[in-house]
Amino acid sequence: MHQLLGTSKLSDVVEASVGNLVDADLAKESAKLQALQVKQQLGVQALSIANQAPQAIMSLFR
């Protein structure tokens, strides 16, 4: 009976540990995704600014 109780506790610990690893991986991947989304937004803004600059210069000659 004592060994069965120990196995049950071990199983609980292993299950909790796996859950913690999954949670940690999800948090890490979520942070990576957020960083990539910010980079993408900055790239879009940079292209927008770059595309506006020639138009502004050309408007000076009109």
PDBQT receptor file of N, H, CA, C and O in Angstrom, charges set to zero:
ATOM      1  N   MET A   1       0.826  -1.187   0.000  1.00  0.00    +0.000 N 
ATOM      2  CA  MET A   1       0.000   0.000   0.000  1.00  0.00    +0.000 C 
ATOM      3  C   MET A   1       0.871   1.251   0.000  1.00  0.00    +0.000 C 
ATOM      4  O   MET A   1       0.570   2.216  -0.702  1.00  0.00    +0.000 OA
ATOM      5  N   HIS A   2       1.959   1.241   0.791  1.00  0.00    +0.000 N 
ATOM      6  H   HIS A   2       2.203   0.457   1.361  1.00  0.00    +0.000 HD
ATOM      7  CA  HIS A   2       2.853   2.390   0.878  1.00  0.00    +0.000 C 
ATOM      8  C   HIS A   2       3.485   2.678  -0.486  1.00  0.00    +0.000 C 
ATOM      9  O   HIS A   2       3.615   3.837  -0.880  1.00  0.00    +0.000 OA
ATOM     10  N   GLN A   3       3.878   1.624  -1.204  1.00  0.00    +0.000 N 
ATOM     11  H   GLN A   3       3.773   0.682  -0.884  1.00  0.00    +0.000 HD
ATOM     12  CA  GLN A   3       4.503   1.794  -2.515  1.00  0.00    +0.000 C 
ATOM     13  C   GLN A   3       3.489   2.351  -3.517  1.00  0.00    +0.000 C 
ATOM     14  O   GLN A   3       3.849   3.162  -4.370  1.00  0.00    +0.000 OA
ATOM     15  N   LEU A   4       2.237   1.927  -3.422  1.00  0.00    +0.000 N 
ATOM     16  H   LEU A   4       1.945   1.268  -2.729  1.00  0.00    +0.000 HD
ATOM     17  CA  LEU A   4       1.186   2.417  -4.306  1.00  0.00    +0.000 C 
ATOM     18  C   LEU A   4       0.965   3.913  -4.087  1.00  0.00    +0.000 C 
ATOM     19  O   LEU A   4       0.792   4.666  -5.044  1.00  0.00    +0.000 OA
ATOM     20  N   LEU A   5       0.973   4.333  -2.836  1.00  0.00    +0.000 N 
ATOM     21  H   LEU A   5       1.114   3.721  -2.058  1.00  0.00    +0.000 HD
ATOM     22  CA  LEU A   5       0.801   5.744  -2.510  1.00  0.00    +0.000 C 
ATOM     23  C   LEU A   5       1.973   6.555  -3.059  1.00  0.00    +0.000 C 
ATOM     24  O   LEU A   5       1.777   7.653  -3.580  1.00  0.00    +0.000 OA
ATOM     25  N   GLY A   6       3.178   6.025  -2.945  1.00  0.00    +0.000 N 
ATOM     26  H   GLY A   6       3.337   5.134  -2.522  1.00  0.00    +0.000 HD
ATOM     27  CA  GLY A   6       4.369   6.695  -3.473  1.00  0.00    +0.000 C 
ATOM     28  C   GLY A   6       4.317   6.823  -4.983  1.00  0.00    +0.000 C 
ATOM     29  O   GLY A   6       4.706   7.853  -5.532  1.00  0.00    +0.000 OA
ATOM     30  N   THR A   7       3.842   5.793  -5.656  1.00  0.00    +0.000 N 
ATOM     31  H   THR A   7       3.526   4.956  -5.209  1.00  0.00    +0.000 HD
ATOM     32  CA  THR A   7       3.704   5.824  -7.110  1.00  0.00    +0.000 C 
ATOM     33  C   THR A   7       2.682   6.860  -7.531  1.00  0.00    +0.000 C 
ATOM     34  O   THR A   7       2.866   7.558  -8.528  1.00  0.00    +0.000 OA
ATOM     35  N   SER A   8       1.612   6.957  -6.776  1.00  0.00    +0.000 N 
ATOM     36  H   SER A   8       1.462   6.390  -5.966  1.00  0.00    +0.000 HD
ATOM     37  CA  SER A   8       0.575   7.942  -7.071  1.00  0.00    +0.000 C 
ATOM     38  C   SER A   8       1.123   9.360  -6.936  1.00  0.00    +0.000 C 
ATOM     39  O   SER A   8       0.855  10.219  -7.776  1.00  0.00    +0.000 OA
ATOM     40  N   LYS A   9       1.891   9.600  -5.876  1.00  0.00    +0.000 N 
ATOM     41  H   LYS A   9       2.109   8.903  -5.193  1.00  0.00    +0.000 HD
ATOM     42  CA  LYS A   9       2.491  10.920  -5.683  1.00  0.00    +0.000 C 
ATOM     43  C   LYS A   9       3.493  11.227  -6.794  1.00  0.00    +0.000 C 
ATOM     44  O   LYS A   9       3.548  12.350  -7.296  1.00  0.00    +0.000 OA
ATOM     45  N   LEU A  10       4.282  10.226  -7.171  1.00  0.00    +0.000 N 
ATOM     46  H   LEU A  10       4.238   9.314  -6.762  1.00  0.00    +0.000 HD
ATOM     47  CA  LEU A  10       5.251  10.401  -8.245  1.00  0.00    +0.000 C 
ATOM     48  C   LEU A  10       4.533  10.747  -9.542  1.00  0.00    +0.000 C 
ATOM     49  O   LEU A  10       4.968  11.624 -10.289  1.00  0.00    +0.000 OA
ATOM     50  N   SER A  11       3.449  10.063  -9.798  1.00  0.00    +0.000 N 
ATOM     51  H   SER A  11       3.096   9.351  -9.192  1.00  0.00    +0.000 HD
ATOM     52  CA  SER A  11       2.662  10.334 -10.995  1.00  0.00    +0.000 C 
ATOM     53  C   SER A  11       2.136  11.765 -10.987  1.00  0.00    +0.000 C 
ATOM     54  O   SER A  11       2.150  12.439 -12.016  1.00  0.00    +0.000 OA
ATOM     55  N   ASP A  12       1.674  12.228  -9.833  1.00  0.00    +0.000 N 
ATOM     56  H   ASP A  12       1.663  11.680  -8.996  1.00  0.00    +0.000 HD
ATOM     57  CA  ASP A  12       1.178  13.601  -9.705  1.00  0.00    +0.000 C 
ATOM     58  C   ASP A  12       2.291  14.613  -9.967  1.00  0.00    +0.000 C 
ATOM     59  O   ASP A  12       2.083  15.625 -10.637  1.00  0.00    +0.000 OA
ATOM     60  N   VAL A  13       3.471  14.326  -9.429  1.00  0.00    +0.000 N 
ATOM     61  H   VAL A  13       3.640  13.504  -8.884  1.00  0.00    +0.000 HD
ATOM     62  CA  VAL A  13       4.610  15.229  -9.612  1.00  0.00    +0.000 C 
ATOM     63  C   VAL A  13       5.010  15.277 -11.084  1.00  0.00    +0.000 C 
ATOM     64  O   VAL A  13       5.262  16.353 -11.626  1.00  0.00    +0.000 OA
ATOM     65  N   VAL A  14       5.067  14.124 -11.723  1.00  0.00    +0.000 N 
ATOM     66  H   VAL A  14       4.863  13.250 -11.283  1.00  0.00    +0.000 HD
ATOM     67  CA  VAL A  14       5.434  14.075 -13.143  1.00  0.00    +0.000 C 
ATOM     68  C   VAL A  14       4.397  14.823 -13.977  1.00  0.00    +0.000 C 
ATOM     69  O   VAL A  14       4.753  15.590 -14.872  1.00  0.00    +0.000 OA
ATOM     70  N   GLU A  15       3.140  14.606 -13.690  1.00  0.00    +0.000 N 
ATOM     71  H   GLU A  15       2.851  13.983 -12.963  1.00  0.00    +0.000 HD
ATOM     72  CA  GLU A  15       2.068  15.276 -14.431  1.00  0.00    +0.000 C 
ATOM     73  C   GLU A  15       2.155  16.793 -14.256  1.00  0.00    +0.000 C 
ATOM     74  O   GLU A  15       2.009  17.541 -15.223  1.00  0.00    +0.000 OA
ATOM     75  N   ALA A  16       2.390  17.239 -13.041  1.00  0.00    +0.000 N 
ATOM     76  H   ALA A  16       2.509  16.632 -12.255  1.00  0.00    +0.000 HD
ATOM     77  CA  ALA A  16       2.517  18.678 -12.776  1.00  0.00    +0.000 C 
ATOM     78  C   ALA A  16       3.739  19.250 -13.487  1.00  0.00    +0.000 C 
ATOM     79  O   ALA A  16       3.687  20.358 -14.020  1.00  0.00    +0.000 OA
ATOM     80  N   SER A  17       4.833  18.502 -13.498  1.00  0.00    +0.000 N 
ATOM     81  H   SER A  17       4.875  17.602 -13.065  1.00  0.00    +0.000 HD
ATOM     82  CA  SER A  17       6.055  18.968 -14.156  1.00  0.00    +0.000 C 
ATOM     83  C   SER A  17       5.853  19.110 -15.656  1.00  0.00    +0.000 C 
ATOM     84  O   SER A  17       6.285  20.095 -16.255  1.00  0.00    +0.000 OA
ATOM     85  N   VAL A  18       5.203  18.135 -16.258  1.00  0.00    +0.000 N 
ATOM     86  H   VAL A  18       4.852  17.335 -15.771  1.00  0.00    +0.000 HD
ATOM     87  CA  VAL A  18       4.923  18.205 -17.694  1.00  0.00    +0.000 C 
ATOM     88  C   VAL A  18       4.023  19.404 -17.984  1.00  0.00    +0.000 C 
ATOM     89  O   VAL A  18       4.227  20.119 -18.964  1.00  0.00    +0.000 OA
ATOM     90  N   GLY A  19       3.037  19.615 -17.135  1.00  0.00    +0.000 N 
ATOM     91  H   GLY A  19       2.871  19.034 -16.339  1.00  0.00    +0.000 HD
ATOM     92  CA  GLY A  19       2.157  20.779 -17.295  1.00  0.00    +0.000 C 
ATOM     93  C   GLY A  19       2.925  22.078 -17.225  1.00  0.00    +0.000 C 
ATOM     94  O   GLY A  19       2.668  22.999 -18.000  1.00  0.00    +0.000 OA
ATOM     95  N   ASN A  20       3.869  22.162 -16.299  1.00  0.00    +0.000 N 
ATOM     96  H   ASN A  20       4.079  21.414 -15.669  1.00  0.00    +0.000 HD
ATOM     97  CA  ASN A  20       4.695  23.373 -16.176  1.00  0.00    +0.000 C 
ATOM     98  C   ASN A  20       5.563  23.587 -17.412  1.00  0.00    +0.000 C 
ATOM     99  O   ASN A  20       5.735  24.719 -17.864  1.00  0.00    +0.000 OA
ATOM    100  N   LEU A  21       6.109  22.500 -17.960  1.00  0.00    +0.000 N 
ATOM    101  H   LEU A  21       5.969  21.580 -17.592  1.00  0.00    +0.000 HD
ATOM    102  CA  LEU A  21       6.923  22.615 -19.171  1.00  0.00    +0.000 C 
ATOM    103  C   LEU A  21       6.092  23.105 -20.344  1.00  0.00    +0.000 C 
ATOM    104  O   LEU A  21       6.533  23.963 -21.109  1.00  0.00    +0.000 OA
ATOM    105  N   VAL A  22       4.902  22.568 -20.485  1.00  0.00    +0.000 N 
ATOM    106  H   VAL A  22       4.544  21.872 -19.864  1.00  0.00    +0.000 HD
ATOM    107  CA  VAL A  22       4.016  22.992 -21.571  1.00  0.00    +0.000 C 
ATOM    108  C   VAL A  22       3.670  24.466 -21.408  1.00  0.00    +0.000 C 
ATOM    109  O   VAL A  22       3.693  25.222 -22.379  1.00  0.00    +0.000 OA
ATOM    110  N   ASP A  23       3.348  24.880 -20.176  1.00  0.00    +0.000 N 
ATOM    111  H   ASP A  23       3.329  24.266 -19.387  1.00  0.00    +0.000 HD
ATOM    112  CA  ASP A  23       3.034  26.284 -19.921  1.00  0.00    +0.000 C 
ATOM    113  C   ASP A  23       4.222  27.178 -20.260  1.00  0.00    +0.000 C 
ATOM    114  O   ASP A  23       4.053  28.244 -20.852  1.00  0.00    +0.000 OA
ATOM    115  N   ALA A  24       5.420  26.746 -19.886  1.00  0.00    +0.000 N 
ATOM    116  H   ALA A  24       5.558  25.880 -19.405  1.00  0.00    +0.000 HD
ATOM    117  CA  ALA A  24       6.623  27.533 -20.154  1.00  0.00    +0.000 C 
ATOM    118  C   ALA A  24       6.858  27.647 -21.653  1.00  0.00    +0.000 C 
ATOM    119  O   ALA A  24       7.209  28.719 -22.146  1.00  0.00    +0.000 OA
ATOM    120  N   ASP A  25       6.666  26.543 -22.389  1.00  0.00    +0.000 N 
ATOM    121  H   ASP A  25       6.381  25.672 -21.989  1.00  0.00    +0.000 HD
ATOM    122  CA  ASP A  25       6.846  26.565 -23.838  1.00  0.00    +0.000 C 
ATOM    123  C   ASP A  25       5.823  27.487 -24.494  1.00  0.00    +0.000 C 
ATOM    124  O   ASP A  25       6.157  28.223 -25.422  1.00  0.00    +0.000 OA
ATOM    125  N   LEU A  26       4.585  27.450 -24.018  1.00  0.00    +0.000 N 
ATOM    126  H   LEU A  26       4.314  26.851 -23.264  1.00  0.00    +0.000 HD
ATOM    127  CA  LEU A  26       3.553  28.315 -24.584  1.00  0.00    +0.000 C 
ATOM    128  C   LEU A  26       3.888  29.781 -24.345  1.00  0.00    +0.000 C 
ATOM    129  O   LEU A  26       3.710  30.614 -25.233  1.00  0.00    +0.000 OA
ATOM    130  N   ALA A  27       4.370  30.096 -23.156  1.00  0.00    +0.000 N 
ATOM    131  H   ALA A  27       4.515  29.419 -22.435  1.00  0.00    +0.000 HD
ATOM    132  CA  ALA A  27       4.739  31.476 -22.850  1.00  0.00    +0.000 C 
ATOM    133  C   ALA A  27       5.900  31.929 -23.732  1.00  0.00    +0.000 C 
ATOM    134  O   ALA A  27       5.905  33.051 -24.238  1.00  0.00    +0.000 OA
ATOM    135  N   LYS A  28       6.875  31.054 -23.911  1.00  0.00    +0.000 N 
ATOM    136  H   LYS A  28       6.871  30.142 -23.500  1.00  0.00    +0.000 HD
ATOM    137  CA  LYS A  28       8.041  31.383 -24.737  1.00  0.00    +0.000 C 
ATOM    138  C   LYS A  28       7.626  31.597 -26.190  1.00  0.00    +0.000 C 
ATOM    139  O   LYS A  28       8.049  32.564 -26.823  1.00  0.00    +0.000 OA
ATOM    140  N   GLU A  29       6.806  30.702 -26.713  1.00  0.00    +0.000 N 
ATOM    141  H   GLU A  29       6.462  29.916 -26.198  1.00  0.00    +0.000 HD
ATOM    142  CA  GLU A  29       6.363  30.814 -28.099  1.00  0.00    +0.000 C 
ATOM    143  C   GLU A  29       5.467  32.028 -28.297  1.00  0.00    +0.000 C 
ATOM    144  O   GLU A  29       5.507  32.670 -29.347  1.00  0.00    +0.000 OA
ATOM    145  N   SER A  30       4.668  32.336 -27.301  1.00  0.00    +0.000 N 
ATOM    146  H   SER A  30       4.636  31.814 -26.449  1.00  0.00    +0.000 HD
ATOM    147  CA  SER A  30       3.810  33.520 -27.371  1.00  0.00    +0.000 C 
ATOM    148  C   SER A  30       4.658  34.788 -27.439  1.00  0.00    +0.000 C 
ATOM    149  O   SER A  30       4.351  35.709 -28.197  1.00  0.00    +0.000 OA
ATOM    150  N   ALA A  31       5.718  34.828 -26.649  1.00  0.00    +0.000 N 
ATOM    151  H   ALA A  31       5.967  34.080 -26.034  1.00  0.00    +0.000 HD
ATOM    152  CA  ALA A  31       6.622  35.983 -26.672  1.00  0.00    +0.000 C 
ATOM    153  C   ALA A  31       7.322  36.098 -28.026  1.00  0.00    +0.000 C 
ATOM    154  O   ALA A  31       7.488  37.200 -28.549  1.00  0.00    +0.000 OA
ATOM    155  N   LYS A  32       7.730  34.961 -28.592  1.00  0.00    +0.000 N 
ATOM    156  H   LYS A  32       7.595  34.066 -28.167  1.00  0.00    +0.000 HD
ATOM    157  CA  LYS A  32       8.365  34.971 -29.915  1.00  0.00    +0.000 C 
ATOM    158  C   LYS A  32       7.399  35.503 -30.970  1.00  0.00    +0.000 C 
ATOM    159  O   LYS A  32       7.771  36.321 -31.811  1.00  0.00    +0.000 OA
ATOM    160  N   LEU A  33       6.153  35.029 -30.914  1.00  0.00    +0.000 N 
ATOM    161  H   LEU A  33       5.850  34.365 -30.231  1.00  0.00    +0.000 HD
ATOM    162  CA  LEU A  33       5.146  35.468 -31.875  1.00  0.00    +0.000 C 
ATOM    163  C   LEU A  33       4.916  36.966 -31.772  1.00  0.00    +0.000 C 
ATOM    164  O   LEU A  33       4.834  37.665 -32.782  1.00  0.00    +0.000 OA
ATOM    165  N   GLN A  34       4.813  37.445 -30.559  1.00  0.00    +0.000 N 
ATOM    166  H   GLN A  34       4.880  36.878 -29.738  1.00  0.00    +0.000 HD
ATOM    167  CA  GLN A  34       4.588  38.876 -30.344  1.00  0.00    +0.000 C 
ATOM    168  C   GLN A  34       5.760  39.699 -30.889  1.00  0.00    +0.000 C 
ATOM    169  O   GLN A  34       5.555  40.747 -31.502  1.00  0.00    +0.000 OA
ATOM    170  N   ALA A  35       6.974  39.227 -30.665  1.00  0.00    +0.000 N 
ATOM    171  H   ALA A  35       7.141  38.376 -30.168  1.00  0.00    +0.000 HD
ATOM    172  CA  ALA A  35       8.159  39.928 -31.172  1.00  0.00    +0.000 C 
ATOM    173  C   ALA A  35       8.162  39.953 -32.702  1.00  0.00    +0.000 C 
ATOM    174  O   ALA A  35       8.494  40.972 -33.308  1.00  0.00    +0.000 OA
ATOM    175  N   LEU A  36       7.795  38.841 -33.319  1.00  0.00    +0.000 N 
ATOM    176  H   LEU A  36       7.525  38.013 -32.826  1.00  0.00    +0.000 HD
ATOM    177  CA  LEU A  36       7.748  38.790 -34.783  1.00  0.00    +0.000 C 
ATOM    178  C   LEU A  36       6.665  39.708 -35.340  1.00  0.00    +0.000 C 
ATOM    179  O   LEU A  36       6.854  40.333 -36.384  1.00  0.00    +0.000 OA
ATOM    180  N   GLN A  37       5.537  39.790 -34.651  1.00  0.00    +0.000 N 
ATOM    181  H   GLN A  37       5.384  39.283 -33.803  1.00  0.00    +0.000 HD
ATOM    182  CA  GLN A  37       4.465  40.679 -35.097  1.00  0.00    +0.000 C 
ATOM    183  C   GLN A  37       4.894  42.140 -35.018  1.00  0.00    +0.000 C 
ATOM    184  O   GLN A  37       4.570  42.932 -35.903  1.00  0.00    +0.000 OA
ATOM    185  N   VAL A  38       5.619  42.499 -33.966  1.00  0.00    +0.000 N 
ATOM    186  H   VAL A  38       5.883  41.855 -33.247  1.00  0.00    +0.000 HD
ATOM    187  CA  VAL A  38       6.118  43.870 -33.832  1.00  0.00    +0.000 C 
ATOM    188  C   VAL A  38       7.109  44.173 -34.954  1.00  0.00    +0.000 C 
ATOM    189  O   VAL A  38       7.066  45.250 -35.547  1.00  0.00    +0.000 OA
ATOM    190  N   LYS A  39       8.003  43.220 -35.246  1.00  0.00    +0.000 N 
ATOM    191  H   LYS A  39       8.038  42.345 -34.764  1.00  0.00    +0.000 HD
ATOM    192  CA  LYS A  39       8.965  43.414 -36.333  1.00  0.00    +0.000 C 
ATOM    193  C   LYS A  39       8.244  43.611 -37.664  1.00  0.00    +0.000 C 
ATOM    194  O   LYS A  39       8.627  44.460 -38.469  1.00  0.00    +0.000 OA
ATOM    195  N   GLN A  40       7.204  42.824 -37.884  1.00  0.00    +0.000 N 
ATOM    196  H   GLN A  40       6.893  42.135 -37.230  1.00  0.00    +0.000 HD
ATOM    197  CA  GLN A  40       6.443  42.936 -39.126  1.00  0.00    +0.000 C 
ATOM    198  C   GLN A  40       5.780  44.314 -39.224  1.00  0.00    +0.000 C 
ATOM    199  O   GLN A  40       5.810  44.947 -40.279  1.00  0.00    +0.000 OA
ATOM    200  N   GLN A  41       5.187  44.768 -38.132  1.00  0.00    +0.000 N 
ATOM    201  H   GLN A  41       5.162  44.254 -37.275  1.00  0.00    +0.000 HD
ATOM    202  CA  GLN A  41       4.540  46.084 -38.124  1.00  0.00    +0.000 C 
ATOM    203  C   GLN A  41       5.557  47.195 -38.388  1.00  0.00    +0.000 C 
ATOM    204  O   GLN A  41       5.272  48.140 -39.123  1.00  0.00    +0.000 OA
ATOM    205  N   LEU A  42       6.735  47.081 -37.789  1.00  0.00    +0.000 N 
ATOM    206  H   LEU A  42       6.967  46.313 -37.191  1.00  0.00    +0.000 HD
ATOM    207  CA  LEU A  42       7.781  48.080 -38.024  1.00  0.00    +0.000 C 
ATOM    208  C   LEU A  42       8.232  48.072 -39.483  1.00  0.00    +0.000 C 
ATOM    209  O   LEU A  42       8.495  49.126 -40.063  1.00  0.00    +0.000 OA
ATOM    210  N   GLY A  43       8.317  46.889 -40.068  1.00  0.00    +0.000 N 
ATOM    211  H   GLY A  43       8.102  46.033 -39.597  1.00  0.00    +0.000 HD
ATOM    212  CA  GLY A  43       8.683  46.783 -41.479  1.00  0.00    +0.000 C 
ATOM    213  C   GLY A  43       7.655  47.441 -42.382  1.00  0.00    +0.000 C 
ATOM    214  O   GLY A  43       8.011  48.140 -43.331  1.00  0.00    +0.000 OA
ATOM    215  N   VAL A  44       6.385  47.221 -42.090  1.00  0.00    +0.000 N 
ATOM    216  H   VAL A  44       6.096  46.653 -41.319  1.00  0.00    +0.000 HD
ATOM    217  CA  VAL A  44       5.310  47.832 -42.877  1.00  0.00    +0.000 C 
ATOM    218  C   VAL A  44       5.370  49.354 -42.749  1.00  0.00    +0.000 C 
ATOM    219  O   VAL A  44       5.221  50.070 -43.739  1.00  0.00    +0.000 OA
ATOM    220  N   GLN A  45       5.585  49.841 -41.539  1.00  0.00    +0.000 N 
ATOM    221  H   GLN A  45       5.706  49.259 -40.734  1.00  0.00    +0.000 HD
ATOM    222  CA  GLN A  45       5.684  51.291 -41.331  1.00  0.00    +0.000 C 
ATOM    223  C   GLN A  45       6.894  51.876 -42.059  1.00  0.00    +0.000 C 
ATOM    224  O   GLN A  45       6.809  52.958 -42.639  1.00  0.00    +0.000 OA
ATOM    225  N   ALA A  46       8.007  51.167 -42.028  1.00  0.00    +0.000 N 
ATOM    226  H   ALA A  46       8.077  50.288 -41.557  1.00  0.00    +0.000 HD
ATOM    227  CA  ALA A  46       9.211  51.644 -42.709  1.00  0.00    +0.000 C 
ATOM    228  C   ALA A  46       8.971  51.726 -44.215  1.00  0.00    +0.000 C 
ATOM    229  O   ALA A  46       9.391  52.689 -44.858  1.00  0.00    +0.000 OA
ATOM    230  N   LEU A  47       8.301  50.725 -44.777  1.00  0.00    +0.000 N 
ATOM    231  H   LEU A  47       7.961  49.943 -44.255  1.00  0.00    +0.000 HD
ATOM    232  CA  LEU A  47       7.988  50.761 -46.208  1.00  0.00    +0.000 C 
ATOM    233  C   LEU A  47       7.049  51.905 -46.542  1.00  0.00    +0.000 C 
ATOM    234  O   LEU A  47       7.197  52.563 -47.572  1.00  0.00    +0.000 OA
ATOM    235  N   SER A  48       6.097  52.134 -45.680  1.00  0.00    +0.000 N 
ATOM    236  H   SER A  48       5.976  51.599 -44.844  1.00  0.00    +0.000 HD
ATOM    237  CA  SER A  48       5.152  53.229 -45.888  1.00  0.00    +0.000 C 
ATOM    238  C   SER A  48       5.878  54.572 -45.909  1.00  0.00    +0.000 C 
ATOM    239  O   SER A  48       5.619  55.414 -46.768  1.00  0.00    +0.000 OA
ATOM    240  N   ILE A  49       6.784  54.761 -44.960  1.00  0.00    +0.000 N 
ATOM    241  H   ILE A  49       6.994  54.076 -44.261  1.00  0.00    +0.000 HD
ATOM    242  CA  ILE A  49       7.560  56.007 -44.898  1.00  0.00    +0.000 C 
ATOM    243  C   ILE A  49       8.457  56.136 -46.131  1.00  0.00    +0.000 C 
ATOM    244  O   ILE A  49       8.568  57.212 -46.719  1.00  0.00    +0.000 OA
ATOM    245  N   ALA A  50       9.090  55.033 -46.513  1.00  0.00    +0.000 N 
ATOM    246  H   ALA A  50       8.999  54.159 -46.035  1.00  0.00    +0.000 HD
ATOM    247  CA  ALA A  50       9.977  55.053 -47.677  1.00  0.00    +0.000 C 
ATOM    248  C   ALA A  50       9.199  55.371 -48.949  1.00  0.00    +0.000 C 
ATOM    249  O   ALA A  50       9.714  56.061 -49.828  1.00  0.00    +0.000 OA
ATOM    250  N   ASN A  51       7.978  54.882 -49.059  1.00  0.00    +0.000 N 
ATOM    251  H   ASN A  51       7.559  54.322 -48.345  1.00  0.00    +0.000 HD
ATOM    252  CA  ASN A  51       7.167  55.148 -50.244  1.00  0.00    +0.000 C 
ATOM    253  C   ASN A  51       6.644  56.580 -50.268  1.00  0.00    +0.000 C 
ATOM    254  O   ASN A  51       6.376  57.117 -51.343  1.00  0.00    +0.000 OA
ATOM    255  N   GLN A  52       6.497  57.199 -49.120  1.00  0.00    +0.000 N 
ATOM    256  H   GLN A  52       6.715  56.763 -48.247  1.00  0.00    +0.000 HD
ATOM    257  CA  GLN A  52       6.000  58.574 -49.057  1.00  0.00    +0.000 C 
ATOM    258  C   GLN A  52       7.100  59.584 -49.372  1.00  0.00    +0.000 C 
ATOM    259  O   GLN A  52       6.815  60.659 -49.900  1.00  0.00    +0.000 OA
ATOM    260  N   ALA A  53       8.324  59.261 -49.062  1.00  0.00    +0.000 N 
ATOM    261  H   ALA A  53       8.555  58.388 -48.633  1.00  0.00    +0.000 HD
ATOM    262  CA  ALA A  53       9.429  60.204 -49.242  1.00  0.00    +0.000 C 
ATOM    263  C   ALA A  53       9.575  60.659 -50.697  1.00  0.00    +0.000 C 
ATOM    264  O   ALA A  53       9.669  61.865 -50.925  1.00  0.00    +0.000 OA
ATOM    265  N   PRO A  54       9.600  59.770 -51.692  1.00  0.00    +0.000 N 
ATOM    266  CA  PRO A  54       9.726  60.238 -53.081  1.00  0.00    +0.000 C 
ATOM    267  C   PRO A  54       8.550  61.128 -53.503  1.00  0.00    +0.000 C 
ATOM    268  O   PRO A  54       8.734  62.088 -54.250  1.00  0.00    +0.000 OA
ATOM    269  N   GLN A  55       7.368  60.812 -53.033  1.00  0.00    +0.000 N 
ATOM    270  H   GLN A  55       7.219  60.032 -52.426  1.00  0.00    +0.000 HD
ATOM    271  CA  GLN A  55       6.199  61.621 -53.377  1.00  0.00    +0.000 C 
ATOM    272  C   GLN A  55       6.336  63.026 -52.804  1.00  0.00    +0.000 C 
ATOM    273  O   GLN A  55       5.975  64.003 -53.461  1.00  0.00    +0.000 OA
ATOM    274  N   ALA A  56       6.849  63.132 -51.597  1.00  0.00    +0.000 N 
ATOM    275  H   ALA A  56       7.142  62.338 -51.063  1.00  0.00    +0.000 HD
ATOM    276  CA  ALA A  56       7.038  64.443 -50.973  1.00  0.00    +0.000 C 
ATOM    277  C   ALA A  56       8.076  65.254 -51.738  1.00  0.00    +0.000 C 
ATOM    278  O   ALA A  56       7.899  66.457 -51.932  1.00  0.00    +0.000 OA
ATOM    279  N   ILE A  57       9.141  64.618 -52.167  1.00  0.00    +0.000 N 
ATOM    280  H   ILE A  57       9.284  63.641 -52.010  1.00  0.00    +0.000 HD
ATOM    281  CA  ILE A  57      10.186  65.314 -52.927  1.00  0.00    +0.000 C 
ATOM    282  C   ILE A  57       9.636  65.773 -54.275  1.00  0.00    +0.000 C 
ATOM    283  O   ILE A  57       9.893  66.897 -54.705  1.00  0.00    +0.000 OA
ATOM    284  N   MET A  58       8.886  64.907 -54.935  1.00  0.00    +0.000 N 
ATOM    285  H   MET A  58       8.677  63.993 -54.585  1.00  0.00    +0.000 HD
ATOM    286  CA  MET A  58       8.309  65.264 -56.232  1.00  0.00    +0.000 C 
ATOM    287  C   MET A  58       7.321  66.415 -56.108  1.00  0.00    +0.000 C 
ATOM    288  O   MET A  58       7.198  67.228 -57.025  1.00  0.00    +0.000 OA
ATOM    289  N   SER A  59       6.623  66.491 -54.994  1.00  0.00    +0.000 N 
ATOM    290  H   SER A  59       6.723  65.831 -54.249  1.00  0.00    +0.000 HD
ATOM    291  CA  SER A  59       5.650  67.581 -54.818  1.00  0.00    +0.000 C 
ATOM    292  C   SER A  59       6.345  68.937 -54.725  1.00  0.00    +0.000 C 
ATOM    293  O   SER A  59       5.724  69.966 -54.993  1.00  0.00    +0.000 OA
ATOM    294  N   LEU A  60       7.614  68.955 -54.352  1.00  0.00    +0.000 N 
ATOM    295  H   LEU A  60       8.119  68.120 -54.135  1.00  0.00    +0.000 HD
ATOM    296  CA  LEU A  60       8.364  70.212 -54.297  1.00  0.00    +0.000 C 
ATOM    297  C   LEU A  60       8.596  70.791 -55.694  1.00  0.00    +0.000 C 
ATOM    298  O   LEU A  60       8.751  72.003 -55.848  1.00  0.00    +0.000 OA
ATOM    299  N   PHE A  61       8.620  69.927 -56.707  1.00  0.00    +0.000 N 
ATOM    300  H   PHE A  61       8.494  68.943 -56.582  1.00  0.00    +0.000 HD
ATOM    301  CA  PHE A  61       8.893  70.365 -58.074  1.00  0.00    +0.000 C 
ATOM    302  C   PHE A  61       7.629  70.721 -58.848  1.00  0.00    +0.000 C 
ATOM    303  O   PHE A  61       7.711  71.149 -59.999  1.00  0.00    +0.000 OA
ATOM    304  N   ARG A  62       6.496  70.556 -58.250  1.00  0.00    +0.000 N 
ATOM    305  H   ARG A  62       6.429  70.209 -57.314  1.00  0.00    +0.000 HD
ATOM    306  CA  ARG A  62       5.235  70.857 -58.944  1.00  0.00    +0.000 C 
ATOM    307  C   ARG A  62       4.882  72.303 -58.829  1.00  0.00    +0.000 C 
ATOM    308  O   ARG A  62       3.854  72.731 -59.355  1.00  0.00    +0.000 OA
TER     309      ARG A  62
